[in-house]
């Protein structure tokens, strides 16, 4: 007969700490012992003791690395099993990634999409790509434990359906998760692109270790994801963070949502390239970013003005949520300080400070992979009963 440890006993405390550490390894993949202490709240000595025990049982393995110029030891779960798939359906592109439980990328592919891509043909293409990539690494579709799909639109957390009128034409009311799940026979979770990128940057990138974060995705359109007290804040219908629909010009153009003068009508890709119709007619957002980085004065001015306008809107979020940092990603962020400098200054001018402590504005670290890596992380969360609850609210 096995005697179970009483609640509050040393045995139950050790087991709780052990599960907390294992949960962190599931979420973050390979991570140093110092970082494990930070994300779990356990002491360095406790982490060291638990890692030694887990090494003895073969549940983890370690390898040497370098952090901040110093030697360190990465800890990761041993013998990963199962695959997770991340899918990012953008407005003009599709990216699919297959990873393992250590969050290592095993296969990846991206394809262009027409601007008016239809939901049925796009999901057919997604299903074919998933099967192809899984076969490419010598696995079968039965090994896929979960699939995360992220869309450039708000997603109702209660239903997984696109919410908000006119934001993603043709996709409203479509049960994307159910449709794709029938095609590939695996559980599917659906999320907004900015929220997925926030999850990735919080676990693997610029916002790692932060519990209060605003992530800004500046691309063809602009959106945000919010982490409050270590938990995702989506709002009742999933429209929290839709800053692209904040009014910035009362006499401006009509937005696709039906309102006038939304941020997207001023800093969206179509609006930005239209400003260059005389000097740089016919360019794309990708061209605009490249030309700005090459020093084109007109393109640099357009990006800088966009940064200032986005910053004025993000300042409102910073006042409302008091984040530790604002992380900026998306294609426009590839211009670096051309965008970030004016954005940072706009926030600095508008946000009340406590002493000398300002809101940090940081460039995203994961680039164009942020959304799809966040999608893959969500896929693993959905496949794990314990972590599945975190997919609904927490990221750490």
C-alpha positions as CSV (number, residue, x, y, z in Angstrom):
1,X,0.0,0.0,0.0
2,X,1.4,3.4,-1.0
3,X,1.1,6.2,1.4
4,X,0.3,9.5,-0.2
5,X,2.0,12.7,1.2
6,X,-0.3,14.8,3.3
7,X,-1.1,18.3,1.9
8,X,1.4,20.8,3.3
9,X,4.1,18.1,4.0
10,X,7.6,18.4,2.8
11,X,6.9,15.6,0.3
12,X,4.0,17.4,-1.2
13,X,5.9,20.6,-1.4
14,X,8.8,18.9,-3.2
15,X,6.4,17.3,-5.6
16,X,4.7,20.6,-6.3
17,X,8.0,22.3,-6.9
18,X,9.0,19.4,-9.2
19,X,5.8,19.8,-11.2
20,X,6.3,23.5,-11.4
21,X,9.8,23.0,-12.9
22,X,8.6,20.4,-15.3
23,X,5.8,22.7,-16.4
24,X,8.3,25.4,-17.1
25,X,10.4,23.1,-19.2
26,X,7.3,22.1,-21.2
27,X,6.5,25.7,-21.9
28,X,9.9,27.1,-22.5
29,X,11.9,24.2,-24.0
30,X,15.6,24.4,-23.3
31,X,16.3,26.9,-20.5
32,X,19.2,27.5,-18.0
33,X,18.9,26.9,-14.3
34,X,19.1,30.6,-13.6
35,X,16.2,31.2,-16.0
36,X,14.3,28.3,-14.5
37,X,14.6,30.0,-11.1
38,X,13.3,33.3,-12.6
39,X,10.2,31.8,-14.3
40,X,9.2,29.4,-11.5
41,X,10.0,31.6,-8.5
42,X,12.0,28.8,-6.9
43,X,15.4,29.4,-5.3
44,X,18.5,28.5,-7.3
45,X,19.3,25.8,-4.7
46,X,15.9,24.2,-5.1
47,X,16.1,24.3,-8.9
48,X,19.6,22.7,-8.7
49,X,18.4,19.9,-6.5
50,X,15.3,19.1,-8.6
51,X,17.4,19.1,-11.8
52,X,19.8,16.7,-10.3
53,X,16.9,14.4,-9.3
54,X,15.4,14.6,-12.8
55,X,18.8,13.9,-14.4
56,X,19.0,10.8,-12.2
57,X,15.5,9.6,-13.4
58,X,16.3,10.4,-17.0
59,X,13.4,12.9,-17.3
60,X,15.7,15.7,-18.4
61,X,19.1,16.1,-20.0
62,X,21.6,19.0,-20.1
63,X,24.0,20.6,-22.5
64,X,26.5,23.5,-22.3
65,X,25.8,26.9,-23.7
66,X,26.8,30.6,-23.3
67,X,24.6,33.3,-21.8
68,X,25.7,36.9,-21.6
69,X,29.3,35.8,-22.3
70,X,29.3,33.2,-19.5
71,X,29.2,29.5,-19.6
72,X,25.8,28.0,-18.6
73,X,24.0,24.7,-18.7
74,X,20.7,24.3,-20.6
75,X,18.1,22.0,-19.1
76,X,15.5,20.3,-21.4
77,X,13.0,17.5,-21.2
78,X,14.4,14.2,-22.4
79,X,13.0,11.9,-25.1
80,X,10.5,14.3,-26.7
81,X,7.5,12.7,-28.2
82,X,4.8,14.0,-30.4
83,X,4.8,17.0,-32.8
84,X,3.1,20.4,-32.7
85,X,2.2,22.4,-35.8
86,X,2.0,26.1,-36.0
87,X,0.1,27.8,-38.9
88,X,0.1,31.5,-39.6
89,X,-2.5,32.6,-42.2
90,X,-1.5,36.1,-43.0
91,X,-3.2,38.6,-45.4
92,X,-0.7,37.9,-48.2
93,X,1.2,34.8,-47.0
94,X,1.0,31.4,-45.3
95,X,3.6,29.9,-43.0
96,X,3.5,26.4,-41.5
97,X,6.0,25.1,-38.9
98,X,6.4,21.6,-37.4
99,X,8.2,21.4,-34.1
100,X,8.9,19.1,-31.2
101,X,8.1,19.4,-27.5
102,X,11.5,21.2,-27.0
103,X,10.2,23.9,-29.3
104,X,12.8,23.1,-31.9
105,X,11.8,23.7,-35.5
106,X,11.9,20.5,-37.5
107,X,10.4,21.7,-40.8
108,X,9.0,24.9,-42.1
109,X,7.6,26.4,-45.3
110,X,6.0,29.7,-46.3
111,X,4.0,30.5,-49.4
112,X,2.4,33.7,-50.8
113,X,-1.3,34.1,-50.8
114,X,-3.6,36.2,-53.0
115,X,-5.1,39.2,-51.3
116,X,-8.6,37.7,-51.6
117,X,-7.7,34.2,-50.5
118,X,-10.8,32.1,-49.6
119,X,-11.1,30.1,-46.4
120,X,-11.8,26.7,-48.1
121,X,-8.9,26.8,-50.5
122,X,-6.6,28.2,-47.9
123,X,-7.4,25.5,-45.4
124,X,-7.0,22.9,-48.1
125,X,-3.5,24.2,-48.8
126,X,-2.7,24.3,-45.0
127,X,-3.7,20.6,-44.7
128,X,-1.6,19.6,-47.6
129,X,1.4,21.5,-46.3
130,X,1.1,19.9,-42.9
131,X,1.0,16.4,-44.3
132,X,3.9,17.2,-46.6
133,X,6.1,18.7,-43.9
134,X,5.4,15.8,-41.4
135,X,6.3,13.3,-44.1
136,X,9.4,15.3,-44.9
137,X,10.8,14.7,-41.4
138,X,10.0,11.0,-41.6
139,X,6.9,11.1,-39.3
140,X,3.2,10.4,-39.8
141,X,0.2,12.6,-39.2
142,X,-0.7,10.4,-36.3
143,X,2.2,11.8,-34.4
144,X,0.8,15.4,-34.5
145,X,-0.6,16.1,-31.0
146,X,-2.1,19.5,-31.9
147,X,-2.2,22.4,-34.4
148,X,-2.3,26.1,-33.7
149,X,-3.8,28.4,-36.3
150,X,-3.4,32.2,-36.1
151,X,-5.4,34.6,-38.1
152,X,-5.1,38.4,-38.8
153,X,-8.4,39.0,-37.1
154,X,-9.8,39.0,-33.5
155,X,-10.8,35.5,-32.4
156,X,-13.6,34.9,-29.9
157,X,-12.0,32.8,-27.1
158,X,-15.3,31.2,-26.3
159,X,-16.0,29.8,-29.8
160,X,-12.8,30.0,-31.8
161,X,-14.6,32.0,-34.5
162,X,-13.5,35.3,-36.1
163,X,-15.2,38.2,-34.3
164,X,-15.5,41.8,-35.4
165,X,-17.4,42.7,-38.6
166,X,-15.5,43.2,-41.9
167,X,-12.1,42.5,-40.4
168,X,-11.4,39.2,-42.4
169,X,-13.9,39.0,-45.2
170,X,-15.2,35.5,-45.9
171,X,-13.9,34.0,-42.7
172,X,-16.6,35.2,-40.3
173,X,-18.7,32.4,-38.9
174,X,-16.4,29.6,-40.2
175,X,-15.4,27.1,-37.6
176,X,-11.8,27.1,-38.8
177,X,-10.6,24.7,-36.0
178,X,-13.3,22.1,-36.8
179,X,-12.8,22.4,-40.6
180,X,-9.0,21.8,-40.3
181,X,-9.3,19.2,-37.6
182,X,-11.5,17.1,-40.0
183,X,-8.9,17.4,-42.7
184,X,-5.8,16.4,-40.6
185,X,-7.4,14.4,-37.7
186,X,-5.7,16.4,-34.9
187,X,-7.0,18.9,-32.3
188,X,-6.8,22.6,-33.5
189,X,-6.8,25.8,-31.5
190,X,-7.4,29.2,-33.3
191,X,-5.9,32.5,-32.1
192,X,-5.3,36.1,-33.2
193,X,-1.9,36.8,-34.8
194,X,-0.8,39.5,-32.4
195,X,-1.7,37.4,-29.4
196,X,0.2,34.4,-30.8
197,X,3.3,36.6,-31.4
198,X,3.0,37.8,-27.8
199,X,3.0,34.3,-26.5
200,X,6.1,33.5,-28.5
201,X,8.0,36.7,-27.5
202,X,7.0,36.0,-23.8
203,X,8.3,32.5,-23.8
204,X,11.2,32.6,-26.2
205,X,11.9,36.2,-27.1
206,X,12.2,39.9,-26.0
207,X,9.5,39.7,-23.3
208,X,10.8,36.6,-21.6
209,X,10.4,36.8,-17.8
210,X,8.0,39.8,-18.0
211,X,4.5,39.5,-16.6
212,X,2.9,42.7,-17.9
213,X,3.5,43.3,-21.6
214,X,2.0,45.1,-24.6
215,X,3.0,43.5,-27.9
216,X,2.5,45.6,-31.0
217,X,2.3,44.0,-34.4
218,X,2.9,46.6,-37.1
219,X,2.5,45.1,-40.5
220,X,-0.2,45.3,-43.3
221,X,-2.5,46.3,-40.4
222,X,-1.7,47.1,-36.7
223,X,-2.9,45.1,-33.7
224,X,-1.7,44.4,-30.2
225,X,-1.6,41.6,-27.7
226,X,-1.6,42.1,-23.9
227,X,-0.2,40.1,-21.0
228,X,-1.5,41.3,-17.6
229,X,-0.2,39.7,-14.5
230,X,1.3,36.9,-16.5
231,X,-2.1,36.1,-18.1
232,X,-3.3,36.8,-21.6
233,X,-5.9,39.5,-21.8
234,X,-8.2,38.8,-24.8
235,X,-11.4,40.4,-23.6
236,X,-14.9,38.9,-23.7
237,X,-15.1,38.6,-27.5
238,X,-11.4,38.5,-28.3
239,X,-11.2,42.1,-29.5
240,X,-9.0,43.4,-26.8
241,X,-5.9,44.9,-28.4
242,X,-7.5,45.7,-31.7
243,X,-5.8,49.1,-31.7
244,X,-5.9,49.2,-35.5
245,X,-9.5,50.4,-35.0
246,X,-8.8,53.2,-32.6
247,X,-9.8,56.5,-34.2
248,X,-6.9,58.7,-34.9
249,X,-8.4,61.0,-37.6
250,X,-12.0,62.1,-37.2
251,X,-12.1,63.3,-40.8
252,X,-10.2,60.3,-42.2
253,X,-11.0,57.5,-44.6
254,X,-13.6,54.8,-43.9
255,X,-12.0,51.7,-42.5
256,X,-13.0,48.2,-43.6
257,X,-14.7,47.8,-40.2
258,X,-17.1,50.7,-41.2
259,X,-15.8,53.3,-38.9
260,X,-13.9,56.5,-39.9
261,X,-10.3,57.4,-39.4
262,X,-9.1,54.2,-37.7
263,X,-5.4,53.7,-37.1
264,X,-5.3,51.1,-39.9
265,X,-6.5,53.8,-42.4
266,X,-3.4,55.9,-41.5
267,X,-0.6,53.4,-40.9
268,X,-1.9,50.3,-42.8
269,X,0.2,49.1,-45.7
270,X,-2.2,50.5,-48.4
271,X,-2.1,54.0,-46.7
272,X,1.6,54.0,-46.4
273,X,2.5,53.1,-49.9
274,X,-0.1,55.5,-51.2
275,X,1.8,58.3,-49.6
276,X,4.7,57.4,-51.9
277,X,2.6,57.3,-55.1
278,X,4.6,60.2,-56.6
279,X,8.1,59.3,-55.7
280,X,7.8,55.4,-55.4
281,X,4.7,54.4,-57.3
282,X,3.7,50.8,-57.2
283,X,5.8,49.6,-54.3
284,X,4.7,47.0,-51.7
285,X,5.1,47.1,-47.9
286,X,8.1,44.8,-48.3
287,X,9.6,47.3,-50.8
288,X,8.9,50.2,-48.4
289,X,10.7,48.5,-45.5
290,X,13.7,47.6,-47.7
291,X,14.0,51.1,-49.2
292,X,13.8,52.7,-45.7
293,X,16.6,50.5,-44.5
294,X,18.6,51.5,-47.5
295,X,18.3,55.2,-46.6
296,X,15.5,56.4,-48.9
297,X,14.4,59.7,-47.3
298,X,10.8,59.5,-48.3
299,X,10.3,55.9,-47.1
300,X,12.1,56.7,-43.9
301,X,9.8,59.7,-43.3
302,X,6.7,57.5,-43.9
303,X,7.9,54.9,-41.5
304,X,8.9,57.4,-38.8
305,X,5.5,59.1,-39.1
306,X,3.8,55.7,-38.7
307,X,5.9,55.0,-35.6
308,X,4.8,58.3,-34.0
309,X,1.1,57.7,-34.8
310,X,1.2,54.1,-33.5
311,X,3.1,55.3,-30.4
312,X,0.4,57.8,-29.6
313,X,-2.2,55.0,-29.5
314,X,0.0,52.5,-27.6
315,X,0.5,55.2,-25.0
316,X,-3.1,54.8,-24.1
317,X,-2.7,51.1,-23.5
318,X,0.4,51.8,-21.5
319,X,-1.5,54.2,-19.3
320,X,-4.4,51.7,-18.9
321,X,-2.2,48.6,-18.2
322,X,1.1,49.9,-16.9
323,X,3.3,47.3,-18.6
324,X,6.9,46.5,-17.9
325,X,7.6,46.7,-21.6
326,X,6.2,47.3,-25.0
327,X,7.6,44.9,-27.6
328,X,7.2,45.9,-31.3
329,X,7.2,43.3,-34.1
330,X,5.7,42.9,-37.6
331,X,7.2,43.8,-40.9
332,X,7.4,47.6,-40.2
333,X,9.5,46.8,-37.1
334,X,12.2,45.4,-39.4
335,X,13.2,49.1,-40.0
336,X,14.5,49.2,-36.4
337,X,14.9,52.6,-34.9
338,X,13.4,54.3,-37.9
339,X,10.1,53.1,-36.5
340,X,10.9,52.5,-32.9
341,X,12.5,55.8,-32.2
342,X,9.4,58.0,-32.9
343,X,7.2,55.3,-31.4
344,X,9.2,55.3,-28.2
345,X,9.2,59.1,-28.0
346,X,5.5,59.3,-28.5
347,X,5.0,57.0,-25.6
348,X,7.5,58.8,-23.5
349,X,5.7,62.1,-24.0
350,X,2.3,60.8,-23.1
351,X,2.9,58.3,-20.3
352,X,3.2,59.5,-16.8
353,X,6.3,58.1,-15.2
354,X,7.0,56.9,-11.7
355,X,10.3,58.5,-10.7
356,X,12.9,57.7,-13.5
357,X,11.3,54.4,-14.5
358,X,10.1,54.6,-18.1
359,X,8.2,52.0,-20.1
360,X,10.7,50.0,-22.1
361,X,10.1,49.8,-25.8
362,X,11.9,46.8,-27.2
363,X,12.3,45.3,-30.7
364,X,10.8,41.8,-31.1
365,X,13.4,39.1,-31.3
366,X,11.6,36.4,-33.3
367,X,10.9,38.3,-36.5
368,X,8.5,36.8,-39.0
369,X,8.5,33.5,-37.0
370,X,6.9,35.0,-33.9
371,X,3.3,34.2,-34.9
372,X,3.9,30.7,-36.1
373,X,6.1,29.8,-33.1
374,X,3.3,31.1,-30.9
375,X,0.9,29.0,-32.8
376,X,3.0,25.9,-32.3
377,X,3.3,26.6,-28.6
378,X,-0.5,26.9,-28.4
379,X,-0.8,23.5,-30.2
380,X,1.3,21.8,-27.4
381,X,-0.7,23.7,-24.7
382,X,-4.0,22.4,-26.2
383,X,-2.6,18.8,-26.4
384,X,-1.6,18.8,-22.7
385,X,-4.4,18.7,-20.1
386,X,-2.5,20.8,-17.5
387,X,-1.0,23.3,-19.9
388,X,-4.2,23.5,-21.8
389,X,-5.6,25.8,-19.1
390,X,-2.6,28.0,-19.7
391,X,-3.5,28.3,-23.3
392,X,-6.8,29.8,-22.2
393,X,-5.2,32.4,-20.0
394,X,-1.6,32.2,-19.0
395,X,1.8,32.0,-20.8
396,X,4.2,31.3,-18.1
